[in-house]
Amino acid sequence: VEYVVRGGDVVRNIARKLGTTIDLLQEGNQLKNPDLIREGDRLLVVTGKFSIVVSKGRNDLVLRLNNEFFKRYRVGTGKYSKTPSGAYAIAVKMKEPTWSRPDGKQIPYGDKENILGTRWMSIRATGATPDIKGYGIHGTWDDTTIGKSESAGCIRMKNSDVEELYKLVPAGTPVAIAE
């Protein structure tokens, strides 16, 4: 849809109000600086609702738009079925994430020990699914793990794929993980 910028609007608030992402608004409207919008500017906005379905058995992630197939990505999942099944939602999104190792040590982005790749999207349980901590969808520097069950439980994607997904899905996007 077309959105006409009103006085006091900022891209962040427009994205939140219309259920999209800042990145998608910026890229879709060729905004070099999202802080430079003016009253009366017209923005094209994707208003459909995205959802994600992860199959641990197939090691794939299907992105859906308004419950219709949109795109399929190959992913890596947890060794020994450590990726939890259930209903979740994207909680926190981070570019160039710091990795918190299981022992609590913080590994900054860019450190060769940081396994998270270029993007991190944590997931939180919804509905009757038991709460979990420390799980999410993230990139990887090791593409050989894609298509396999080799991670500690997170859903791994090629960095280029997770960057694309990150642009498309806002926080709150439903994530279903199935066997």
VEXGU-266579 format. One record per residue: residue in three letters; x, y, z of N, C-alpha, C, CB in turn. Coordinates in steps of 0.02 Angstrom, whole numbers, padded with zeros to 5 digits, always signed. Glycine has a CB too. Example, Ala and Ser with C-alpha at 12.3 -4.5 7.8 and 13.67 -1.06 7.14 Angstrom:
2
ALA+00660-00284+00390+00615-00225+00390+00660-00165+00390+00565-00224+00452/SER+00642-00112+00354+00684-00053+00357+00645+00002+00394+00704-00030+00286/
END
This chain:
179
VAL+00042-00059+00000+00000+00000+00000+00044+00062+00000-00048+00000+00061/GLU+00013+00118-00015+00049+00181-00013+00034+00215+00054+00030+00227-00074/TYR+00086+00240+00086+00078+00276+00149+00103+00347+00139+00117+00240+00208/VAL+00063+00396+00159+00083+00466+00154+00110+00488+00221+00022+00511+00131/VAL+00172+00511+00221+00205+00532+00283+00170+00592+00312+00280+00548+00269/ARG+00157+00588+00377+00125+00642+00414+00176+00679+00455+00068+00615+00459/GLY+00160+00738+00477+00204+00776+00520+00222+00737+00582+00173+00843+00539/GLY+00287+00735+00599+00310+00699+00658+00324+00625+00647+00259+00705+00712/ASP+00307+00598+00587+00322+00528+00573+00397+00516+00568+00288+00506+00507/VAL+00417+00457+00592+00485+00433+00581+00479+00361+00556+00529+00437+00648/VAL+00528+00339+00518+00525+00274+00486+00514+00218+00537+00588+00260+00446/ARG+00548+00221+00593+00541+00169+00644+00468+00162+00665+00585+00186+00706/ASN+00434+00217+00678+00364+00214+00701+00317+00192+00645+00343+00283+00728/ILE+00332+00213+00583+00291+00192+00526+00296+00116+00519+00312+00227+00461/ALA+00357+00090+00522+00368+00018+00516+00330-00020+00570+00443+00001+00520/ARG+00336+00003+00632+00302-00031+00688+00226-00028+00679+00321+00001+00755/LYS+00200+00030+00661+00128+00039+00653+00099-00005+00597+00112+00113+00639/LEU+00138-00015+00543+00113-00052+00485+00138-00124+00484+00134-00017+00422/GLY+00174-00146+00536+00194-00216+00542+00247-00237+00491+00135-00260+00534/THR+00294-00193+00477+00348-00208+00431+00415-00192+00464+00339-00169+00364/THR+00468-00192+00425+00534-00177+00453+00561-00111+00426+00583-00234+00438/ILE+00605-00081+00464+00639-00020+00441+00678-00035+00378+00685+00008+00497/ASP+00714-00092+00378+00755-00111+00320+00713-00117+00257+00791-00176+00333/LEU+00655-00149+00262+00612-00159+00203+00584-00092+00179+00554-00207+00220/LEU+00564-00048+00225+00541+00018+00206+00597+00057+00171+00516+00057+00267/GLN+00656+00054+00200+00713+00091+00174+00732+00065+00105+00773+00086+00222/GLU+00740-00001+00098+00761-00029+00034+00706-00023-00019+00780-00102+00043/GLY+00644-00037+00001+00589-00035-00047+00574+00034-00073+00529-00063-00015/ASN+00595+00086-00036+00581+00155-00057+00646+00192-00073+00544+00191-00002/GLN+00701+00156-00077+00766+00185-00094+00782+00246-00051+00768+00205-00168/LEU+00771+00237+00015+00787+00291+00062+00859+00282+00084+00738+00290+00124/LYS+00903+00326+00061+00973+00321+00081+00981+00337+00155+01016+00368+00038/ASN+00941+00383+00180+00942+00401+00250+00869+00401+00276+00975+00471+00262/PRO+00850+00350+00315+00780+00346+00337+00759+00402+00383+00768+00280+00371/ASP+00807+00442+00407+00790+00499+00450+00770+00560+00409+00849+00516+00495/LEU+00777+00556+00343+00761+00613+00301+00697+00602+00261+00819+00627+00253/ILE+00642+00591+00297+00577+00589+00265+00540+00653+00284+00536+00525+00285/ARG+00497+00675+00238+00461+00737+00251+00386+00726+00245+00483+00791+00202/GLU+00350+00768+00279+00277+00766+00274+00257+00770+00200+00245+00825+00315/GLY+00212+00725+00181+00188+00723+00112+00225+00672+00069+00195+00790+00081/ASP+00285+00648+00091+00319+00595+00053+00274+00534+00050+00388+00577+00087/ARG+00279+00498-00004+00239+00437-00013+00285+00377-00011+00199+00440-00081/LEU+00268+00330+00033+00308+00269+00042+00266+00209+00022+00333+00263+00114/LEU+00296+00162-00014+00264+00099-00028+00280+00051+00029+00287+00070-00097/VAL+00228+00018+00054+00235-00024+00114+00205-00093+00101+00202+00009+00175/VAL+00245-00146+00116+00219-00214+00115+00178-00223+00179+00277-00268+00110/THR+00114-00236+00172+00070-00241+00231+00051-00312+00247+00008-00199+00222/GLY+00072-00360+00208+00057-00430+00222+00091-00453+00285+00077-00474+00163/LYS+00069-00509+00312+00097-00536+00373+00140-00597+00356+00041-00556+00423/PHE+00203-00593+00378+00249-00649+00368+00243-00699+00425+00321-00623+00362/SER+00258-00761+00410+00265-00813+00461+00320-00860+00438+00197-00851+00474/ILE+00348-00897+00485+00404-00942+00471+00387-01012+00495+00469-00916+00505/VAL+00403-01062+00454+00394-01132+00473+00462-01166+00462+00336-01167+00432/VAL+00490-01194+00515+00553-01230+00512+00540-01305+00518+00603-01205+00567/SER+00568-01343+00471+00565-01416+00474+00633-01441+00494+00542-01447+00405/LYS+00637-01473+00553+00700-01502+00576+00719-01562+00533+00696-01522+00650/GLY+00670-01600+00510+00683-01659+00470+00711-01642+00401+00620-01699+00462/ARG+00686-01589+00371+00709-01568+00304+00765-01516+00308+00651-01540+00264/ASN+00777-01490+00368+00825-01435+00377+00811-01378+00328+00897-01461+00367/ASP+00748-01355+00330+00731-01297+00290+00685-01250+00330+00696-01318+00225/LEU+00683-01189+00306+00643-01137+00335+00600-01110+00279+00686-01080+00369/VAL+00534-01112+00288+00488-01086+00237+00461-01020+00263+00431-01136+00222/LEU+00470-00968+00223+00442-00903+00239+00376-00898+00202+00490-00845+00218/ARG+00324-00879+00240+00257-00873+00211+00235-00800+00217+00207-00920+00247/LEU+00196-00778+00168+00167-00711+00169+00092-00720+00163+00195-00666+00111/ASN+00055-00697+00213-00018-00707+00215-00036-00781+00206-00052-00664+00161/ASN+00001-00824+00241-00010-00897+00241+00003-00930+00173-00079-00912+00262/GLU+00035-00896+00127+00053-00924+00062+00129-00929+00057+00024-00880+00003/PHE+00152-00981+00022+00224-00990+00013+00255-00927-00017+00238-01051-00033/PHE+00312-00906+00012+00349-00848-00013+00419-00868-00035+00352-00793+00040/LYS+00456-00904+00010+00524-00924-00005+00546-00980+00041+00573-00864+00000/ARG+00591-01023+00016+00619-01078+00056+00694-01067+00062+00603-01147+00024/TYR+00720-01078+00123+00792-01073+00136+00816-01139+00166+00808-01014+00184/ARG+00875-01160+00148+00908-01217+00182+00936-01190+00248+00965-01249+00137/VAL+00931-01230+00300+00956-01209+00366+00993-01268+00399+00898-01185+00411/GLY+01029-01252+00451+01057-01303+00495+01018-01301+00560+01133-01291+00508/THR+01008-01360+00590+00971-01364+00653+01013-01401+00705+00902-01399+00643/GLY+00984-01412+00763+01021-01441+00819+01037-01515+00813+00983-01430+00880/LYS+01097-01531+00832+01120-01600+00837+01077-01636+00889+01196-01605+00855/TYR+01062-01699+00877+01022-01740+00923+00955-01708+00940+01062-01752+00988/SER+00925-01675+00892+00859-01643+00899+00857-01590+00953+00807-01696+00914/LYS+00914-01555+00964+00916-01502+01015+00877-01439+00997+00988-01484+01029/THR+00859-01431+00934+00817-01374+00916+00747-01389+00943+00815-01362+00838/PRO+00721-01345+00986+00655-01359+01017+00598-01350+00967+00644-01313+01077/SER+00550-01397+00969+00490-01391+00927+00438-01350+00965+00461-01462+00910/GLY+00393-01318+00927+00339-01280+00958+00324-01216+00922+00357-01265+01029/ALA+00286-01174+00957+00264-01109+00930+00304-01053+00963+00187-01098+00941/TYR+00333-01011+00922+00376-00957+00945+00361-00893+00907+00450-00975+00938/ALA+00395-00840+00925+00392-00777+00888+00461-00745+00891+00337-00729+00917/ILE+00478-00709+00838+00540-00670+00838+00536-00620+00895+00553-00635+00769/ALA+00586-00619+00939+00585-00572+00995+00632-00513+00983+00605-00608+01060/VAL+00697-00525+00984+00747-00472+00977+00786-00484+00913+00794-00469+01039/LYS+00797-00431+00875+00836-00434+00813+00899-00392+00822+00795-00410+00752/MET+00956-00421+00801+01020-00385+00808+01062-00394+00745+01059-00409+00870/LYS+01091-00338+00723+01142-00340+00671+01210-00345+00705+01139-00276+00624/GLU+01255-00382+00674+01323-00390+00701+01322-00407+00775+01365-00327+00688/PRO+01292-00464+00792+01280-00481+00862+01342-00504+00901+01228-00536+00866/THR+01341-00490+00965+01388-00518+01012+01361-00587+01032+01399-00472+01076/TRP+01406-00637+01038+01384-00704+01057+01399-00715+01131+01420-00758+01014/SER+01349-00738+01167+01358-00757+01237+01370-00831+01239+01296-00737+01281/ARG+01432-00852+01251+01447-00923+01255+01410-00955+01314+01524-00934+01262/PRO+01403-01021+01312+01368-01055+01367+01399-01041+01436+01368-01129+01355/ASP+01464-01026+01438+01497-01011+01502+01488-00938+01523+01571-01027+01498/GLY+01451-00899+01482+01436-00829+01499+01484-00779+01469+01437-00822+01572/LYS+01540-00801+01440+01588-00754+01410+01558-00722+01348+01654-00790+01393/GLN+01566-00657+01341+01540-00619+01284+01593-00617+01229+01520-00548+01305/ILE+01575-00640+01169+01620-00640+01112+01595-00588+01062+01625-00712+01080/PRO+01632-00534+01051+01607-00480+01008+01603-00501+00934+01652-00420+01014/TYR+01560-00466+00898+01555-00476+00826+01623-00464+00795+01501-00428+00795/GLY+01641-00505+00747+01706-00497+00713+01760-00542+00742+01728-00426+00717/ASP+01751-00565+00804+01798-00611+00834+01788-00680+00800+01789-00616+00912/LYS+01844-00713+00782+01837-00777+00746+01802-00831+00787+01905-00802+00726/GLU+01796-00821+00853+01760-00869+00896+01685-00858+00896+01787-00866+00967/ASN+01662-00799+00873+01591-00783+00871+01558-00822+00814+01579-00706+00862/ILE+01511-00867+00832+01480-00912+00783+01415-00886+00753+01467-00978+00815/LEU+01393-00826+00774+01325-00803+00755+01319-00773+00686+01303-00753+00804/GLY+01373-00764+00650+01367-00733+00584+01347-00660+00590+01317-00771+00542/THR+01313-00635+00538+01299-00563+00533+01234-00541+00565+01299-00544+00462/ARG+01188-00587+00580+01123-00569+00608+01102-00620+00660+01069-00563+00552/TRP+01062-00595+00709+01033-00637+00762+00961-00616+00772+01073-00630+00829/MET+00917-00666+00774+00846-00654+00790+00827-00705+00844+00800-00660+00726/SER+00820-00681+00906+00801-00727+00959+00727-00746+00952+00814-00696+01029/ILE+00710-00804+00979+00640-00826+00977+00616-00835+01049+00632-00892+00937/ARG+00551-00819+01060+00520-00829+01125+00459-00873+01114+00500-00761+01159/ALA+00445-00915+01164+00388-00961+01160+00322-00923+01161+00391-01012+01219/THR+00273-00951+01126+00206-00924+01126+00157-00980+01141+00189-00888+01058/GLY+00096-00962+01161+00044-01012+01174+00065-01061+01228+00028-01050+01110/ALA+00054-01125+01216+00068-01177+01266+00140-01203+01263+00019-01235+01257/THR+00180-01177+01217+00250-01199+01211+00289-01177+01272+00282-01171+01146/PRO+00327-01222+01303+00367-01203+01361+00420-01150+01343+00402-01265+01392/ASP+00434-01106+01390+00482-01052+01379+00552-01080+01369+00481-01002+01438/ILE+00591-01047+01328+00660-01066+01315+00704-01003+01319+00668-01101+01246/LYS+00768-01012+01328+00814-00955+01328+00874-00973+01284+00837-00937+01400/GLY+00899-00923+01248+00961-00932+01211+00954-00962+01141+01006-00974+01249/TYR+00892-00970+01118+00882-00998+01051+00861-00943+01002+00829-01054+01052/GLY+00880-00954+00939+00861-00905+00889+00880-00929+00819+00893-00839+00903/ILE+00872-00883+00773+00891-00892+00703+00950-00846+00692+00831-00877+00653/HIS+01004-00874+00665+01064-00832+00654+01103-00854+00593+01109-00834+00715/GLY+01149-00812+00573+01194-00828+00518+01249-00875+00542+01223-00765+00488/THR+01291-00893+00495+01350-00934+00512+01406-00918+00464+01333-01010+00510/TRP+01467-00925+00489+01526-00917+00447+01544-00984+00415+01586-00890+00489/ASP+01512-01038+00437+01528-01105+00413+01469-01134+00374+01547-01151+00472/ASP+01467-01120+00309+01411-01143+00268+01407-01219+00262+01417-01112+00199/THR+01459-01255+00282+01456-01328+00278+01406-01357+00328+01525-01358+00290/THR+01383-01317+00377+01334-01341+00426+01262-01333+00401+01343-01303+00492/ILE+01253-01298+00346+01186-01287+00319+01161-01352+00288+01186-01229+00267/GLY+01098-01369+00303+01069-01430+00277+01082-01490+00322+01095-01444+00208/LYS+01113-01477+00380+01130-01532+00426+01105-01515+00496+01206-01543+00426/SER+01103-01566+00537+01085-01558+00608+01150-01560+00648+01034-01613+00633/GLU+01184-01503+00654+01249-01500+00686+01258-01445+00737+01301-01493+00633/SER+01208-01402+00746+01216-01346+00791+01199-01366+00863+01171-01288+00770/ALA+01209-01320+00909+01191-01331+00979+01116-01324+00991+01230-01283+01025/GLY+01079-01306+00938+01006-01301+00945+00975-01243+00907+00989-01295+01016/CYS+01015-01192+00892+00988-01135+00853+00978-01155+00780+01035-01075+00859/ILE+00943-01112+00745+00932-01121+00674+00983-01077+00638+00858-01102+00653/ARG+01027-01109+00600+01081-01074+00565+01062-01065+00492+01147-01113+00571/MET+01082-01007+00465+01071-00992+00395+01136-00963+00366+01012-00942+00386/LYS+01142-00968+00300+01197-00932+00267+01188-00858+00284+01197-00944+00189/ASN+01244-00822+00292+01239-00751+00310+01197-00712+00259+01309-00721+00314/SER+01205-00726+00195+01166-00689+00145+01091-00704+00153+01188-00708+00073/ASP+01074-00765+00171+01003-00783+00180+00974-00751+00243+00995-00858+00183/VAL+01012-00753+00298+00985-00725+00360+00980-00648+00354+01030-00744+00420/GLU+01024-00617+00316+01019-00545+00305+00955-00528+00267+01080-00518+00267/GLU+00938-00569+00217+00876-00558+00179+00816-00569+00224+00873-00606+00119/LEU+00815-00623+00262+00759-00638+00307+00751-00582+00359+00769-00705+00343/TYR+00807-00558+00386+00807-00505+00436+00773-00442+00409+00880-00488+00456/LYS+00784-00426+00346+00752-00367+00315+00677-00375+00310+00781-00355+00246/LEU+00654-00437+00299+00584-00449+00285+00540-00455+00347+00578-00509+00245/VAL+00564-00488+00400+00520-00505+00456+00530-00459+00515+00532-00577+00477/PRO+00475-00430+00540+00480-00388+00599+00478-00430+00663+00423-00337+00600/ALA+00499-00400+00718+00490-00432+00783+00416-00450+00790+00515-00385+00841/GLY+00403-00506+00821+00334-00529+00830+00313-00579+00777+00287-00470+00828/THR+00353-00588+00724+00336-00636+00671+00331-00706+00701+00389-00634+00614/PRO+00276-00742+00688+00269-00810+00714+00320-00858+00683+00198-00836+00702/VAL+00347-00904+00724+00394-00955+00703+00370-01022+00729+00467-00939+00728/ALA+00353-01067+00684+00334-01135+00703+00392-01182+00688+00268-01159+00666/ILE+00412-01221+00736+00467-01269+00726+00437-01339+00735+00527-01257+00777/ALA+00445-01380+00683+00416-01446+00682+00469-01499+00669+00360-01451+00630/GLU+00454-01560+00691+00500-01616+00679+00507-01625+00604+00474-01681+00712/
END
